[in-house]
Each structure stands twice: as structure tokens, then as C-alpha cells.
């Protein structure tokens, strides 16, 4: 990949549709969303040399979808708190996920205490009190079923690392393709988790903006078109 798929841009924001298998930042010796975004700004804005592009939230490398980057330090300082607060004027995210099995409860909330297992490079659910555990909370709605799997809309209410992947695995419905969190079924690219919709307060205009990233083509080949509807 040498180009970024731009959904929206202005002097303060760069909103893109991230593909799977691309790290947001920090992948040594490989392109990242951050490095490709900087290249894009250099090229389109004729800015040679170093370019500022702030990371205010991340998507796992195997997750696709909409993500916002800050083009100024002022924008970054105003956006970062939004991703720590998912209520009120905070950022609001909606993911699409395909999980193994049939989730019969049509809507609800998952709540777990989670902690980092640094040695295993993953998150875990705390089944006993731990000083380092933090609450992870998400809302979900069932969108439909495809054979023995379920398409979900998931809204994280906290911003814990890997929380959607971990919480659905803990509930007995791992995300397809996510072998780290218990999936025994493959997915053609990455994992079946897509950052579909993102709503933020503009850092200078103080108005709410909502962005959507269309589902990857591979989803359309794996799921019935009636499930995806207009997504």
C-alpha cells in the first residue's frame, strides 16, 4: 500500500479508511498509517521535510476502518481527551464485527475487568480482584446471522486495548480470524472487525462530525448483501 484512502480532510484533521495488515504507527522498517499519512500531506500540500501528524487513537493492525489523525498539535490536544471519554462530547465509535456462533440476545451490554498480560502481548479478563484491572464496557446490537455466525454493531463505552476482541471471546463468541483471542475459524484478511462509524467534535469549529468507512470488499463476498444493507 502506498496511498491513504482519505475520507475527509481540512487544516486540522485527516480522516482515513485504514486497511487491514497496516499498523497505525511504530512498525519498524515497514509502512504505517502514520508514515503514509505524512507522505500524503507532503505530496498534496507541497510540504518538504518533516510533517506533523498526531496519533490521537489507534486501530489494531488487523482491524480495518475509519480513524482520525490530527494535522496540528492544537487539534491533537483537543482530540485526545475525546477518545478517553465516550460520553457527552467524547468520541463515539461504532464497529461491525462478525463473531462465531449465534448471539441470541438482540442487544445488551458487556462488562468485564481487564488487564494487560505484557508477557503474552495480549489483554485478559480478571476473574479475581487485581490492582491493575480496569473496567471494559461495550454496547451491542445484533444485525443478523450468516449460517453459524453473527453480525454485530458494537459501541465501546471505554477505550481499553483489544477490548472488543477480548470481551466477545470471553463471552464465547470470538471474532472470526482472531486466533489471538480464540477464533478457530479463518477470515480472508485480518480479522472480522471494522471501524465503521466515528463521531467526534471538531477541534476548532466545535461541531460534531460523523464519518463512515465502507466495509471491505471481502466482507461482501462472505456475508449476505441483505445483512450489510447500505453499509
N, C-alpha and C positions, 0 to 999 in steps of 0.2 A: 504493500500500500504506500503510495507516495502523495496522495491527496487527502484532504479532510472533507467530509460531507457536511457542509455548512447549512444549518437550519435557519440561523439568524445571526446578524452581527450589527453592532454600532460602535461608537467610540469607546464604549465601556465593556461590552460583552462580546464573547464569541461562543455561540451555542452550536454544538455539532452532534452528529449521529455517529457514535463510536461503533466500529465493527468488533466482532469477537477476535480473540487472539492478539489484541493490541493493548499493552499496558498503558495506564493513564500517564505514568511517569516512572522513572527510576530503573528501567530495564537497561542494564549496562551493555553497550555495544549493539543495541537494537533500536529501531524507530519506536517512539512512544507517541501518544496523542499530544503530549506537550511539545515534543520536538517537531512534529508535523505541523502543529498549530503555529509555532514560531516561524517555521519556513513559509507557511501560508501568508502570514502577516508581512514578512519581509518582501515576499513576491508581489502581493497585491497592493501594498501600501508604500512600496519603494523605500523600505527602511533597512539599509545595510547595517551589519553589525548586530549587536545584542538587542533582543526584543523582550519586553516584559510580557509575561502571560502567567497569571496567577492561578494555581490549582486551589479551588475552594471546596471541592468534593471529588470523590473518585468512584469509578466503576471497576469491578474486578476485571482482569484481562479477558476472562471467558464470558463476560456479560456484555451484551450489546445495548445500544440505545442512546437517548438524549443525555447530554452532560454540558454544563456551562463552565466556561473559563473566563477569568477577569482580565481585561486588557489594560487596566490601570491599578495601581496599588490602592487608590481610594475605593474603587469598585470591589477589590478583594476584601478590604477591611469591613465593608458593609455587607458583602455576601456571606462571608464565613460564618457569622453568627446565625444567619438564617438556616444553615444546614445543621446547626446544633439545636435548633428549636423548630419542631414540626407543627406547632400550633400558632394561632394568631397570625402574625406577619412572617412566620417562618416559611421555609421552603416546603413544598408539598410534592411528593413523588408518587407515581403510580407505576408499578411494574406489571408485566404479564409473565406468568410462569406456567410451565407445563410440568405437572408432578405425576409420579407413578401412583396408580390406584384411583379409586373414586372417592372424592371428598363429598360425603353426603350432606354435611351441614352447609347450607347455601351461603351463609355469611357469618362472620364472627370475628373474634379477636384471639390471637395467640400471645401469651405472656410467658417469658422464661427469664431466669437469671443466667447470664452467660459470662464467660471469662476466656482470656487468651491462653492457649497452650502453645507457647513460643517454640518449644522443642519440636512439636509436630506441625508447626506453621498452620494452625487452624484454631477455630473457636470451639468451645464446648459448653454444654449446659451444666450448670451447677445443681446437683441433686441434694446437696447439703450446704449449709451456710459457708460462704467464703468471703473474706475481706475484699478480694479483688473482683468479685462478681458484680455485674451491673444489669439492670432490668432491660430486656429487649421486648418491645411490644409492636404488634402489627395488626392491621385490619385486613380482612379479605372478603371477596365475593366470588362465588363460582360462576364462571361464564358459560361452561358447558363441558361435555365429555367427548372424548375421542377414544373409542374402544375401552381399554383399561387404563386410561389416563384422564386427568382433569386440567382444564384451562382455568387459571385463576387471575383475578385482578388483586394485587397486593399493595397496600399502602403502609409503609413503615412509619411508625409513630416515634421511633427512636432511631439513632444513627449508628448502631453497633456494627462492627465489621462482620461481614458474611451473615448477618442476622436472618435474612430471608432464607438463605440456603440451609443454615443450621436449624432454624425453627421448624421448617417443613420436614426436614429429615427427622428431627426429634418427634414430630407428630406422626411419623410413619409414612410420609408421602415425600420421598426425596425428589428433587428436581431432576428431570431427565438429563443424562450426561454428566451429572455432578458426582463423579466417583469419590471425590474427597469427602463428601457427605452422604455416602451410602447408596448412590444410584447403581443399579445393576443393568440399567438399560442405556444404550448409547443415544446420542443426538448428533446430527451430521456436522455441526460446527459449534464448538464451545459447549455451553450448557443452555437449557431451555429457560433462560431468564433474560428479559428485555426491559430496559428502562424506557417505558412507553410515553409517559407524560411527566413534565416537570413544570411547576408553577413557582415563580419567585417574585419578590418585589424588586423592581428596577432600582439599582443602587443610587441613581440621581433623580430620576423622574418620579419616584415614589408611587408608581402604579404597578399593579400586578400583571405579569406577563405569563402566558402559558404556552409551552412548546410541546410538540409531539414528534416522535420518531417512528416512521412506519416500520412494521415488523419485517425482519429479514426475509428474503425470498424463500429460504429453506423452510420457514415456518408454514408458508402457504403450500408447500409440497407435502408437509407432514400432517397438517390439520385441515379439516373440512372448511371450506370457504364460509359456510354459514356460521361457524364459530368465530371467525375473525371479523366478520361483518365489514365495517368501514375502516378497520384498523390497518 
